Amino acid sequence: MHLKDHNVRAPLDLFHRTYHSLLRSSGEIQIQALAEQYAAFEPSLHHHVRADAPDPAALTYTSLRLPGCIDAVRLVLMGQSHEVFARHGYGDVLTWQPVSAPGRRRKMFFDGRDTLAVLVASPSDVDDLIPILVAFQIEWNKIHTLLSDRRLLSALERLRDNVDIPEAERAELLAAAGLARDDIARLRTIWGDHMAERLLRIGEWKKRFAVRMLGGSIMDYERATLRWWWKIEHELANTRFSERPVYFVSSNTHSLVNLLSGFALRHTSELLEFIRQRDHGGLLAEHEKIIAEQVPSSIENFFYYVQKKYQAEPASQAYFAQRAAEEHELGIHRMPSKFYVDVDAQVIELNKLDPARIDPRIRVEGVERLRASNALILNIDYPLGLAAYHILKIVGRSVGQLCGVYVLGKAATLNGKIGDVLIPNVIYDEHTDNIYSFAPAFSAADVEPYLAHGSVLDNQKAVTSRGTFLQNAAFLDALYRDFFTDVEMEGGPYLNAVYEHTFAERYPHDENVSFLRPPFDLGFLHYASDTPYSKGLNLGSRNLSYFGMDPTYATSLAVARRILQQEVARLG
């Protein structure tokens, strides 16, 4: 079987079509109505969906992507902006409690009773959220059924009250609940001290989610994205975006600005003192090994990581106030998103950067000539799926000139390991069935000097999936059979926008498109955070943590160097 074979996609397409057609209704849709079709396609992230015992990996994954208030939620409302919510009778949604999930960046508001309002930037948010709700409800109700055993309830009550349970009894109870010791440890990690209390709550009632879509037209999504962009233009009115060359980067909110400001590298003493005071023994030991050259890790990346941990400390306020002042001086403007598309942005004026302060690894030849530049870097916190199309389309038509489009982000790898970097030159977009081929701006040689712990695999074929849950074993096998080894969510939508910047027509469907001479520099860098062939181990059960800094900064260094080199060359 191959990727475009009907039998490969049919179960996935059926589930996808079913919930999108149901969501056209103006009323509430019961999540239970989707459970059977969901289980029928056997999601790769939910291996034990039909088992009576809980699936800890699926429960972990979904719990990390839903807010803590989800236990009380019955109704989930989805809309594109507060205006859309107001049109449907929820004009007070901005007064609701803002809530968040540790594993998914999405604006959500809880009414304090049983309703959750979710801001969706594109249909990809729907494709992400609906399967998560289905999976969470299935796992909740499995545990609810098991907790009819009075012994389990009694044990959980004792755990809640901090009463020790003998090891033999604990093992017997875990077996009765279909859980291993590692499973409980995993749940304790994500639910913390409230694990027993939360399990007892699950035992009280069955979960019966309902969802309702408010709005949902293409215009609703584009209007929300346009208002997101207008806010940036308004707050930086003197920047005159329509007159400036722009390098567009889709990445994260920390790595690129850290490299271009170099602030952490000038404050290493304070950062080291922080980890000494907080007794971060592992980090101190890592620092000593780096200094002694016993490990290949980068000292610069180490301090960027410590700075990120330091930000959570109340005592760091003065440090980060100084950083903000220096960034303003260097022409680095942070633009947090408000109620529209949940994508923070950073605008960087290249002529205000100080070559003496930037990370030494990006001091390219001729960097001092940037003083004469009028170019900007627009760096955004990577959007989810189809939102990428709307953002690049609107940015591209609003700036003076696009000089480059560079996309960094996580991906699943079918032929590598976690921490590897994947560089595609072919991307299949599952939304449109288009196959895009292009000459990438990057090769392995651009990343390898900065990657300490993984491999760089260039000339890869990537696939833009509709959603992390919308995959199964047959789909992954078909990908691998057709040599698609890099699975991500933004490449296709970005390339659809690139198509419209290149040709005088809307992006096509089911075509092979070759960008032999794209209108601007174009490159994708993906770092592997998931290996789908490792059953039961997924993004929810692994954490890149400190070692995730290695591929993140290796790819960010490649992008920063590329932009500076391109701009120096443009200036002549």
C-alpha positions in Angstrom: 0.0 0.0 0.0 1.1 3.5 -0.7 0.3 6.9 0.7 -2.5 7.9 -1.7 -4.1 4.5 -1.8 -7.8 4.7 -0.8 -7.6 1.9 1.7 -4.8 3.7 3.7 -6.7 6.9 4.2 -10.4 5.7 4.2 -10.8 5.1 8.0 -9.0 8.3 8.8 -11.0 10.3 6.2 -14.3 8.9 7.5 -13.6 10.0 11.1 -12.3 13.4 9.8 -15.4 14.0 7.6 -17.8 12.9 10.3 -16.8 15.4 13.0 -16.5 18.2 10.5 -19.9 17.6 9.2 -21.4 17.3 12.6 -19.8 20.5 13.7 -21.8 22.4 11.0 -24.8 22.0 13.4 -25.7 25.1 15.4 -26.3 22.9 18.5 -24.2 20.7 20.8 -22.5 17.6 19.5 -21.9 14.7 21.9 -18.3 13.4 21.8 -19.6 9.9 22.4 -21.1 9.9 18.9 -17.5 9.8 17.6 -16.0 7.2 19.8 -16.7 4.1 17.6 -15.3 5.7 14.4 -12.3 7.0 16.4 -11.5 3.5 17.7 -12.1 1.9 14.3 -9.1 3.6 12.7 -6.8 2.5 15.6 -4.8 5.7 16.2 -1.1 5.3 16.6 -1.1 7.5 19.7 -3.8 5.3 21.3 -2.6 1.7 20.9 -4.9 0.3 23.6 -8.0 2.2 22.7 -10.2 -0.9 22.8 -8.7 -2.5 25.9 -10.6 -2.5 29.2 -7.5 -1.3 31.0 -6.4 2.3 30.7 -3.9 3.4 28.1 -1.4 5.4 30.2 0.4 6.9 27.1 -2.8 8.2 25.6 -4.0 9.5 29.0 -0.7 11.3 29.5 -0.7 12.8 26.0 -4.2 14.1 26.3 -3.8 15.3 29.9 -0.9 17.4 28.9 -2.9 19.1 26.2 -6.0 19.9 28.2 -6.3 22.4 31.1 -6.6 21.2 34.7 -10.3 22.4 34.8 -11.2 19.8 32.2 -12.5 17.4 34.9 -15.4 19.8 35.5 -16.0 20.6 31.9 -19.1 19.3 30.1 -19.4 21.8 27.1 -16.4 22.9 24.9 -17.1 25.9 22.7 -14.8 26.7 19.8 -14.6 30.1 18.1 -12.1 32.3 16.3 -12.3 35.5 18.3 -14.2 37.2 21.1 -16.4 38.8 18.5 -17.5 35.4 17.3 -18.2 34.3 20.9 -20.2 37.5 21.4 -22.3 36.9 18.3 -23.4 33.6 19.7 -24.4 34.9 23.1 -21.1 34.6 25.0 -20.2 38.3 25.1 -18.6 38.0 28.6 -16.1 35.3 27.6 -13.2 37.7 28.2 -14.2 37.8 31.9 -13.9 34.1 32.2 -10.9 32.5 33.9 -7.9 32.1 31.5 -6.6 28.6 31.6 -3.8 26.8 29.9 -2.4 23.3 29.1 1.3 22.5 29.6 1.6 20.7 26.3 -0.4 22.8 23.9 -0.3 26.5 23.3 -4.0 27.5 22.9 -6.1 30.3 24.5 -8.8 28.9 26.6 -11.3 30.4 29.1 -13.3 28.6 31.8 -16.6 29.9 33.1 -16.0 28.4 36.6 -18.8 25.9 36.2 -18.8 23.4 33.2 -18.0 25.4 30.0 -14.7 25.8 28.3 -14.2 28.4 25.5 -11.4 27.6 23.1 -9.9 30.0 20.6 -9.2 28.1 17.3 -7.0 29.7 14.7 -7.7 27.3 11.9 -9.4 23.9 11.2 -6.2 22.3 12.4 -7.1 23.3 16.0 -10.3 21.4 15.5 -8.4 18.4 14.1 -6.2 18.5 17.2 -8.8 19.1 19.8 -11.6 16.8 18.8 -9.5 13.5 18.9 -8.0 14.7 22.2 -11.4 15.0 23.7 -12.5 11.7 22.4 -9.4 9.9 23.7 -9.6 11.6 27.1 -13.2 10.7 27.5 -12.5 7.1 26.6 -9.7 6.8 29.1 -11.7 8.6 31.8 -14.6 6.2 31.4 -12.3 3.2 31.5 -10.9 4.4 34.9 -14.4 5.2 36.1 -15.5 1.6 35.4 -12.5 0.2 37.2 -13.1 2.4 40.2 -16.4 0.6 40.9 -14.0 -1.7 42.9 -14.3 -0.5 46.5 -10.8 -1.6 47.3 -9.4 0.8 44.7 -11.5 3.6 46.0 -10.3 3.0 49.6 -6.7 2.9 48.5 -7.0 6.2 46.6 -8.6 7.8 49.6 -5.6 6.6 51.7 -3.2 8.0 49.1 -5.1 11.3 49.1 -4.8 11.4 52.9 -1.1 10.6 52.7 -1.4 7.2 54.3 1.3 4.7 53.3 0.1 1.6 51.5 2.3 -1.6 51.8 4.1 -2.5 48.7 2.4 -5.9 48.2 -1.1 -4.3 48.5 0.0 -1.5 46.2 1.1 -3.9 43.5 -2.1 -5.9 43.8 -4.2 -2.7 43.4 -2.2 -1.5 40.4 -2.8 -4.8 38.7 -6.5 -4.6 39.3 -6.5 -1.2 37.8 -4.6 -2.4 34.7 -1.6 -0.1 35.6 2.1 -0.7 36.1 4.2 1.2 38.7 5.7 3.3 35.9 2.2 4.3 34.8 1.4 5.7 38.3 4.7 7.5 38.3 3.8 9.1 34.9 0.4 10.2 36.1 1.9 11.6 39.3 4.3 13.6 37.1 1.5 15.2 35.1 -1.1 15.5 37.9 1.2 16.2 40.8 0.1 15.9 44.4 -3.6 15.9 43.2 -3.3 12.5 41.4 -5.3 10.5 44.0 -7.9 13.3 44.3 -8.2 13.5 40.5 -8.7 9.7 40.2 -11.3 9.8 42.9 -13.1 12.5 40.9 -13.0 10.3 37.9 -14.7 7.6 40.0 -17.6 9.9 40.8 -19.1 10.2 37.3 -18.8 9.2 33.6 -17.4 11.9 31.3 -19.9 13.1 28.7 -18.3 15.9 26.7 -20.3 18.0 24.2 -18.8 20.4 21.7 -20.2 23.3 19.7 -18.6 25.2 16.9 -19.2 29.0 16.8 -18.4 30.4 13.3 -15.9 28.4 11.4 -15.9 29.9 8.0 -12.7 30.6 6.1 -13.4 34.3 6.5 -13.7 33.9 10.3 -10.2 32.4 10.4 -8.7 35.0 8.1 -10.4 37.9 9.9 -8.9 36.7 13.2 -5.4 36.4 11.6 -5.7 39.8 10.1 -6.6 41.4 13.4 -3.6 39.6 15.0 -1.4 41.2 12.3 -3.0 44.7 12.6 -2.2 44.7 16.4 1.5 44.2 15.5 1.4 46.9 12.8 -0.4 49.3 15.2 2.1 48.8 18.1 5.1 49.2 15.8 3.6 51.9 13.6 7.0 53.6 13.1 8.5 50.4 11.7 6.7 50.9 8.4 6.4 47.2 7.5 5.1 48.0 4.0 8.4 49.6 3.1 10.9 47.1 4.6 12.4 43.8 3.5 11.5 41.0 5.9 13.0 37.6 6.8 10.1 35.5 8.1 11.0 32.8 10.7 8.6 30.3 12.3 10.2 28.9 15.3 9.9 29.6 19.1 10.1 32.7 21.3 13.5 32.1 22.9 16.3 30.7 20.7 16.6 33.3 17.9 16.4 36.3 20.3 18.9 34.7 22.7 21.4 34.3 19.8 20.9 37.8 18.5 21.0 39.6 21.9 23.6 37.4 23.6 22.3 38.6 26.9 22.6 35.4 28.8 26.3 35.1 27.8 27.1 38.4 29.5 25.4 37.4 32.7 26.8 33.9 33.3 27.8 34.7 36.9 24.3 35.4 38.0 22.9 32.4 36.2 25.5 30.1 37.9 24.7 31.6 41.2 21.0 30.8 40.6 21.6 27.1 40.1 24.0 27.0 43.1 21.3 28.6 45.4 18.6 26.3 44.0 20.8 23.3 44.4 20.5 22.2 40.8 23.2 19.6 41.2 22.7 18.0 37.8 23.2 21.4 36.1 26.2 22.2 38.1 27.8 18.9 37.2 26.9 19.4 33.6 28.6 22.8 33.7 31.8 21.3 35.1 31.8 18.6 32.5 31.4 21.2 29.7 34.2 23.3 31.1 36.4 20.2 31.4 35.4 19.2 27.8 34.1 15.8 29.1 30.9 16.2 27.2 30.3 17.7 23.7 27.5 20.1 24.9 27.7 23.8 24.1 28.4 26.2 27.0 26.3 28.9 25.2 23.3 26.5 25.0 23.8 25.6 28.6 23.4 29.2 29.8 20.4 29.8 27.5 18.7 26.8 29.2 19.6 28.0 32.7 18.2 31.5 31.8 14.9 29.8 30.8 14.6 28.1 34.2 15.6 31.3 36.0 12.6 33.1 34.5 10.2 31.1 36.7 11.9 32.6 39.8 10.5 35.7 41.5 14.0 36.9 42.3 14.7 37.1 38.5 12.6 40.2 37.9 15.5 42.7 37.9 17.5 40.4 35.6 14.7 40.2 33.0 13.8 43.9 33.3 17.4 44.6 32.3 17.1 42.1 29.4 14.0 43.8 28.2 15.8 47.2 28.2 18.8 45.8 26.3 16.6 44.1 23.8 14.7 47.4 23.1 18.1 49.1 22.6 19.1 46.4 20.1 15.8 46.7 18.2 14.2 43.5 19.4 10.5 43.9 20.0 8.4 41.2 21.7 4.8 41.2 20.7 2.6 38.9 22.9 -0.7 37.8 21.3 -3.9 38.9 23.0 -7.3 37.3 22.2 -6.8 36.5 18.5 -4.4 33.9 17.0 -2.3 32.5 19.9 1.0 33.2 18.3 3.5 35.5 19.9 5.8 37.4 17.6 9.2 39.2 17.7 10.3 41.9 15.3 14.0 42.5 15.1 15.6 45.5 13.4 18.9 44.2 11.9 20.6 47.6 11.8 20.3 48.0 15.6 22.0 44.7 16.4 25.5 44.9 18.0 28.0 42.5 16.4 30.0 42.5 19.6 27.1 41.2 21.7 25.6 38.5 19.5 26.4 34.9 20.0 29.9 34.4 18.7 28.8 31.4 16.6 26.7 33.8 14.3 29.4 36.5 13.7 29.5 35.9 10.0 31.9 37.7 7.7 30.8 41.3 7.0 28.3 41.4 9.9 29.3 45.0 10.7 27.7 46.1 7.4 24.3 45.4 8.9 24.4 49.0 10.3 23.3 50.0 6.8 20.4 47.5 6.6 16.7 48.4 6.6 15.6 44.7 6.8 13.6 43.1 9.6 13.3 39.7 11.0 9.7 38.7 11.9 10.0 35.6 14.2 6.7 33.9 15.3 6.0 31.2 17.7 5.2 28.3 15.4 1.5 28.1 14.7 -0.5 24.9 14.5 -1.2 23.5 11.0 -3.4 25.5 8.7 -2.9 28.7 10.7 0.5 28.9 9.1 -1.1 29.5 5.7 -3.2 32.4 6.9 -0.3 34.0 8.7 2.3 33.8 5.9 -0.3 34.9 3.3 -1.2 38.0 5.3 2.4 38.9 6.3 3.6 38.4 2.7 1.1 40.9 1.3 1.7 43.4 4.1 5.5 43.8 4.0 7.7 45.5 1.4 9.5 42.4 0.4 9.9 38.8 1.6 13.6 37.9 1.5 13.3 34.5 3.2 11.0 32.0 4.8 12.5 29.7 7.4 10.5 27.1 9.3 11.9 25.4 12.5 9.8 23.0 14.5 9.3 19.5 16.0 8.6 16.5 13.9 8.2 12.7 14.2 10.9 10.6 12.6 10.3 7.2 11.0 14.0 6.5 10.3 15.9 8.5 13.0 16.0 9.0 16.7 14.9 11.7 19.1 17.2 14.7 18.9 18.1 14.2 15.2 17.6 17.1 12.7 15.6 16.5 9.5 16.0 18.7 6.4 13.3 18.0 3.8 13.4 18.9 0.1 10.0 17.3 -0.6 6.9 17.9 1.4 3.5 16.1 0.8 0.6 18.2 2.1 -2.2 15.9 3.4 -4.7 18.8 3.4 -4.4 19.4 -0.4 -2.6 16.2 -1.6 0.0 18.5 -3.2 3.6 17.3 -3.3 6.0 20.2 -3.2 9.7 19.8 -4.2 12.2 22.6 -3.7 15.9 23.5 -3.4 16.3 23.9 0.4 18.3 26.8 1.9 20.0 24.4 4.2 22.1 21.2 4.0 23.5 19.0 6.7 26.8 21.0 6.7 24.9 24.1 7.9 23.7 22.3 11.1 26.3 19.6 11.9 28.9 21.9 13.4 26.4 22.9 16.1 24.7 19.6 16.9 26.4 17.7 19.7 24.2 14.7 20.3 22.3 13.7 17.2 22.5 13.3 13.4 21.5 15.6 10.6 19.5 13.9 7.8 19.1 16.1 4.8 17.4 15.3 1.4 14.4 13.9 3.4 10.8 13.6 2.3 8.3 15.1 4.8 4.5 14.8 5.1 2.3 17.4 6.6 -0.3 15.5 8.7 -3.7 16.9 9.5 -3.2 16.0 13.2 -1.1 14.0 15.6 -4.0 11.7 16.4 -5.1 11.4 12.8 -2.5 8.7 12.1 -2.5 4.9 12.4 -0.1 2.0 11.7 -1.3 1.6 8.0 -0.7 5.3 7.4 2.8 5.3 8.9 3.7 2.1 7.0 2.5 3.7 3.7 4.6 6.8 4.5 7.7 4.7 5.1 7.0 2.6 2.0 7.0 5.9 -0.1 10.2 7.1 1.7 8.4 9.8 3.7 10.3 9.8 7.0 9.5 13.2 8.5 6.0 13.8 9.9 5.0 17.4 10.9 2.1 19.8 10.7 3.1 23.2 9.2 5.1 22.6 6.0 2.3 22.1 3.6 0.3 25.2 4.7 3.4 27.4 4.5 4.1 26.0 1.0 0.5 26.7 -0.1 1.1 30.3 0.9 4.5 30.3 -0.9 2.7 29.1 -4.0 0.3 32.1 -3.9 3.4 34.4 -3.5 4.9 32.7 -6.6 2.0 32.2 -9.1 -1.1 34.3 -10.1 -3.6 31.8 -8.8 -4.8 30.1 -5.6 -2.8 27.0 -4.5 -3.9 23.8 -6.3 -5.0 20.4 -5.1 -3.4 17.0 -5.9 -0.6 18.4 -8.0 3.2 18.0 -8.1 4.7 21.5 -7.6 8.3 22.3 -8.1 9.8 25.5 -6.8 13.0 25.5 -8.9 13.4 29.2 -8.4 11.3 30.3 -5.4 10.7 34.0 -5.0 12.8 34.1 -1.8 15.1 31.9 0.2 13.2 28.9 1.6 14.2 26.3 4.1 12.7 23.9 6.7 14.5 22.4 9.7 12.8 19.8 11.8 14.1 18.3 15.0 12.8 14.9 16.0 10.8 14.8 19.2 8.8 11.6 18.5 9.4 8.1 17.1 5.9 6.7 16.2 7.3 3.2 15.7 8.1 3.0 19.4 4.7 1.8 20.6 3.4 3.4 23.8 6.1 6.0 23.7 5.0 9.3 22.3 5.3 13.0 22.8 3.4 12.7 26.0 5.7 10.1 27.5 9.0 11.7 26.6 10.5 15.1 27.4 13.3 16.7 25.4 14.2 18.8 28.5 17.8 19.9 28.6 18.9 17.8 25.6 16.2 19.4 23.5 18.3 22.5 23.6 20.8 20.8 21.3 18.7 20.5 18.1 16.7 23.6 18.9 19.9 25.8 19.0 21.6 23.9 16.2 18.7 24.7 13.8 18.4 28.3 15.2 22.1 28.9 14.6 21.7 27.7 11.0 18.8 30.1 10.4 20.5 33.1 12.1 23.7 32.6 10.2 21.7 32.2 6.9 19.8 35.4 7.5 22.8 37.4 8.4 24.8 36.0 5.4 21.9 36.7 3.0 21.5 40.3 4.2 25.2 41.0 4.1 25.2 39.8 0.5 22.1 41.8 -0.3 23.8 44.9 1.0 26.7 44.2 -1.4 
